[in-house]
Amino acid sequence: GSSLLTGPEGLMAKERENLKRLKCLRRYRQRYGVEALLHRQLKERRMLATDGAAQQAHTTRSSQRCLAFVDDVRCSNQSLPMARHCLTHICQDINQTLFKPCQGSEEVPCNKPVPVSLAEEPHCPLHLRLPPQMYLPEQGLAVPEELEAAPTDLYLSAAELQPTESLPLEFSD
């Protein structure tokens, strides 16, 4: 786009206008002066903030353990994401609303945490109550007596089922 004679004497007015547009397009998205300085500082602050947050989140997440105590010993399991307790002790957190303890049955109480579902009382798979059976099978079919006393001569024996002559097999295209 540039020629040796870039001065006003070497180019016509139209060529000068085209060269001016070309130079503007080349630096269209570049920042200059104070704007460039502020932009660079903003980028540096963002990089420090995101690097620090990512590093901090990584270190706290890897060292985040359950806050529950069992027999005066802290639980060693890793806590659930965005929670302070592990899956075993999540029901001890009074602020959480995603899990409820299983009610169990009358014979065997159970406090295993179960995710809240559309059911009013969620149960673990061990204590899940199945709905009543919708289909009850019939006790027995009554077979008429005339079918039971069918003559046996109506049935063919295995020897009678054998073909008597061999027929050639023909395959067509």
Disulfide bonds with the S-S distance in Angstrom:
none
